[in-house]
Amino acid sequence: MFSAVVTTTGSSLEVDNSGFYTGLGLAISSSVFIGTSFIIKKKGLLKVTRSSGTRAGQGGYAYLKEWLWWSGMITMIVGEIANFTAYAFAPAILVTPLGALSVLVSAMLASYFLNEKQNLHGKIGCILSIIGSTVLVIHAPQEEEVTSMDELEPKLTSPGFVTYGFLVIIFALVLIFYYGPRYGKTNILVYIAICSLIGSLSVMGCKGLGIVIKQTVGGNNQLTNPVAWGLLFAVLACVMTQMNYLNKALDIFNTSLVTPIYYVMFTTLTIIASAILFREWEVMNSKDTIGAICGFLTIVFGVFLLHAFKDVHFSLKDVLKFSAQTNGAAKIRKPGALLNDGEEAILMHHINNRAEDDEEEAMTVFANNANHL
C-alpha cells in the first residue's frame, strides 16, 4: 500500500495515513446517516398516512408538518455533508463504492423497525456487500495525488479529462433530447444512463470543491479563485440534472430494478472518471488493483442480490424444508427394493404435483417481472 505522507526521522520512516482514514471514516459514517435517514423518513410518512390518510405519492404534503420526517431529512443532510467532505481526504474510487453501505444499513434497519423482513437472497447480499467493502478498503490507494488547486487545475485541462467530459456531455444531450422522449418510459437504461453520466462529473466536481474547502480552512483562501466557482456551478447543474432523471426512473420503473442498475453504472463511470482525472490507479500495484476490482464486483453482486430478489419469499427454512421433502421422497422405498403399483402411483402423484406447483410459480414470477419491465 502507499502512504499519504512519509517523513524521515533518523533511520526510520513514519507513515501518516490520517487523511486516508479520515476520509474512510467520513464515507462510512455518511452511509450510516443516509441509510438511517431512509428509515426515519419512512416512519414519519407512515405516521402521517395513519393520521391524515393522504400519502405523499398522491400529492399530499402533510409530512412537512411531521417532526419525525424532518429528523430523517436532517440526518440525510448530515450524511451528504460527510460524504461530500470524504472526497477531500480519500480517493473517489474508495468513497463512491462505499455508498452501497447505505443500502445495507437501510435494509438491516428496515427489518427491525419497518418489519420488512429480508429473504435469503437479501441476507447473502448484505454479507457480500460487507465483504466487498472490506476488500476494497484494504486494497484502495492510500496516497492522494492531488492536494491543492494548483495541482488540480492542470488536470482539469488535460486532454484525457477534457475528452471524457466532452463525450459525457454529448452522450447525455443525445439521451436527453432524442432517446429520452422516445424510449425513456419503456427502456430503463435511458434515464439511468443520463444520471450515471452526469453523476460521474458531479463527483469529480465534489472532489475539487473538497480540495477548495480543505485549502481555505487551512489558511489558503480559494474563494477568489474562478476555477473554484466554476466547480461549484458545475456541481449544482450536474446534481439537479442527476436528481431530475433519477426521480423519473424511480417513478416509472420498479425500485428493485433501478437501484442495482444505477449503482453499477454510476460507480463504474465514477471510477473511470477518477482514473482519468486523478490517476489514482497509478500508485497501485497489480495485486491491489485486482483486489480493488474484486471488492467492487463483490459489492455489485451483493447489491444485486439485495434488490433483484427482494420480492421473492425464500428463506433458509424453505431450503431445509425442501431438503427434507427431497430426502423423504427418496426414503419411500428401501435401497435396492422395487416399487409396487401402489407405491409407484403415490410417488408419481407427488412428483406431478410438485412439477405443477413449480410451473405455476415460474409463470407467476415471469408475469411479475414482465409487469416490472
N, C-alpha and C positions, 0 to 999 in steps of 0.2 A: 504494500500500500504506500501511498505518497502522503506527504505531510504539507500542512498549510504554511507553517513557519518552522525553520530549522535554525537554531542558534548554537554557536560553539562556545563551550565553557571548558577550558583546559583541554583534556583529551577526549571529552565525552560530547555527545550530541544530544541536545534537548529538543524533543519534538512537541510542538504546540498545535494540537488539533482542536483547540477550544472553539474556533469558528465553525468547524465541521459539526461538532457535537451540539453547538448552539442551534445551528440550522436543523439538525436532525430532531432535537427536542421540540423545536417550534413546529416542524412538519407533523410530528406525531401528535402533539397537543392540538394542532389545528384539526386533525382528523377526529380526535375525541370530541372537541367542541362542536364541529359541524355535524357529526353523526348523532350526538346527543340532541342537538337543536331540532333535528327532524322529529324526534320522538316528542319533545316538549311541545312543538307547534302542532303536531298531530293530536296530542292530548287536549290542547286548547281548542282546536277545531271540533273535536268530538264533544267537548263540553258545551260549546256554542250551539252545535246541532241539537243536542238534547234539550237545551233551554229555549231556543228560538225556533227550531225546526227548519231553518234555512241554511243550506250548505253553501260553501264558498264557490263550488263548481257551478252552482245555479245562479250566481250573480250576487250572492249575499255578502255584506261587508260587516256583519255583526262581530266578526272575530277581531276587528280593530279595537273593540272595547274590552277585549278579554286580556287580562294581565298575563295569563299563562302563555298565550300566543306571543305576546311581546317579549316575555322572558326567553322563549325559543329564538325569536328574531335577534335579540341582543347576544345570545350565545352564539348564533351563526356569525354575526358581525365580528365578535371576538376571534372566532375560528378563522375567518377570512383574513383578518389583520395578521394573525400569527402565520398563516400560510404565505401571505404577501412578504412578511419580514423574513421568512425562512429562505427565500430566494437570495437575500443579501449575504447569507452565510454559507449555504450549501449548494452544490451543483443542482441544476434543474433536472438532470437525469436521475437524481435521488428524490427530490421533493415531489415532482409530479406523479411518479408511480405510487408513492406512499399515500396519495389521495384515496386510493382504494380502501385504506383502513377505515375511512369514514363510512363506507358501505358496510364493512364488517361490524363496526361499533353500532350502527343503526340496526342491523339485523339482530345482533345479540340483545340489545336493549328492547327491541320490539317484541321478542319472545317472552320477556318478563313483564313489561309494562303495558303492552297492547294485546297480549295473548295471541300474537301472530307466530305460531309455532313453526320452527324450521324442520323441513323434512331431511332425509338422509343426505340428499344431494347438497342442500344448503350447509349442513354441518361439515361435510367434507370440503366444500368450497371455502368455508371460514378457516379451516385448518390449513388448506393450501395457501390462502392469502397471507396468513401469518408466516408460514414457512418461506414463501416467496419474498415477502418483505424483509425477513431476516437475512436471507441470502443476498438480496440487493444491497442492504446496508453494509454487509461485510465486504462486498466487492466494489462498492461505489468509490469513485475517486475522491480522496480527501483533500486534494490540492486545488485551490481556487486560482484559476488562471488570470481572471480579471478582477481587480480590486479597486479601480479608480476610473473616473470618466475619461481621463487621458488615455487609458488603455482601451476603453470601450469604444470610443469614437472611431478610431481606425478600423475596428472590426465591423462596425455598423455599415461602413462604406466599402468593405471588402467585396471583390467580385462574386465570391461564393454566396454570401448572405444577400447581396442585392439581387442576384439571380433568383435565389429561393423566394425572397419577398415578392418579386415581380411575378413569378409563376403562381404563387399562392393567391395574389390579388386577381390575376387573370382568371384562374380556375374558379375562384369564389364568385366573381362577377358573372361568369358564364352560367354557373349553377343558379345564382340568384335570379337572373333576368331571362334565362332561356329554359333550363331544366326545371327550376322551381315551379313556375306557373303551370307547366305541362305535366310533370311527373311527381311533384312534391307531395301530393296527397295519396299517391299509390306506391311510391318507392321509398322505403325507409332510409335509404342511403343518401338521398339528396340533401335533406336538411341537416342530417348528422355530419355529412362531409363539409358543409358550409361552417358549422360550429367548430369542427376539428381544425380546419384550415386556418380560420381566423383566430381560433383559440391558441394555436401554436405561436402566432405572432404576439398575442396578448401576454403570454407567459414570458417571452423574450423581453417585452416592454416592462413587465413587472420586475424582471431580473435587473434591468437597467435602472428603474426607479428605486429599487432596493439599494443599489450602489450609491445613487444620488443621496438618499436619506442617510445612509451609513456615513458618507463623507461629510455631509452637512452637520450631522450630530457630532462628528469627530472634530469639528472646528474648521473644516474646509468648505465654505459656503458654495453651494452649487445652484442656488436659486436664481442667479443671474445668467446661468448657462442656458442658451437657447435650445441645446440638444435635450436638456432635462425637461423643458416644457414641451418640446416635440414628442418626447416619450410619453408624457402624461396625457396629451390629447390623443395620441395614437392608441394608448391603452383604453381610454374611455370609449373611443369609437369601436374598437375591437370587442370590448366586453358587452356593449349594448347590442351589437350585431349578433354576437355569440348567444346571448341570452334570448334574444328575439326568436332565433331559429331553433334553439333548443326547446323553448316553450311550445313552438309549433309542432315539433316532433313528438313531444310528450302528450300534446293534446290530441294528435291524430292516431299515434301508434301505441301499442302496449308498452308499459314501462319496463317490463321484464325483457323486452327486446331492445329498447332504446338504450338502457343503461349499459349493458356489456359492450354493445357495438360502439357507443360513444366513447366509453373508457378506452377501448383498444385503439380506435382511430386517433383520438385526441392525444393520448400518451405517446403513441408511436410517432406522430408528426412533431410533437414537442421534443422528443429525444433527437429526432433528425435535425430540427432547427437548432437545438442546443449544440449538437455536434458540429454544425456548420459555423455557428456564430462564435461559440466559446472554445471549441476544440477540446472539450474536457476529456474526450476519449484518448487524446494523445499522451496523457500522463498515466494511462493504464496499460499494464502488461496483458499478454494474451490470456492468462489464467483469470484475471479479474474481469476482462471483457466478456469471456464466456460465462463466468459466474453471474455477472450482472444481467446478461441476456437471459440466462436460465431462470434467474429470480423474477425477472419481468414476465416471462412466459408463464411461470407458475402462478403469479398473481392474476394474469389474464384468464387462465383456466379456472382458477378459484372463483373469480367474479362471474364467469360464465355459468358455472355450476350453481352459484348462489342465486342467480336471477332467472336463467333459462328454464329451470325446472321447479320454480318456487310454487307453481300451482299444481304440481304432481304430488299427491298424497302417498308418500312412500317413506317408511321408517325402518329402523333396524328390526323392530318387531315383525314387520312384514317379511323381511328376509329370513328370520328364524322360523316364522310360520310356514313360509314356502318350502324351506329346507325340511321341516318336519313332515309336511304333506308329501313331499317327494320321497322321503325315507319311508313314510307309511305306505305309500303305493308300492314301493319296492319290497316291503315286508308282507305283502298279501299272500305270497307263497314262499315256501322254503327254497333255499338254493338247490337247484337240480331237480325240483319237483315239477310235474306237468300240471297245467291248469285244467280243471274240468269245465264243462259247459257253463255252469252257473257262475264260477269264479271269473271266467273269461268275459261273460256278459257284464258283470259288475265292473271289471277293470276297464272295458271298452266304454261303458257308460260314463265312468269317471273321467276318462281321457277326452271323450267328446264334449262333455260339459265344460271342461277346462278350456278346450280349444274355442268353444263358442264364447265363453267369457272373455278370453284373450282377444278374440276378433272384435267383439263389441267394444272392449276398452280401447283397442287400437283405433277403431273408427271414431270413437269419441274424442280421443287425443288429436287425431287428424283434423276433425271438424273444428276443434278449439284453436288449433294452430292456423287453420285456414281463416278463421274469423279474426285472429290477431293480425294476419298479413293483409 
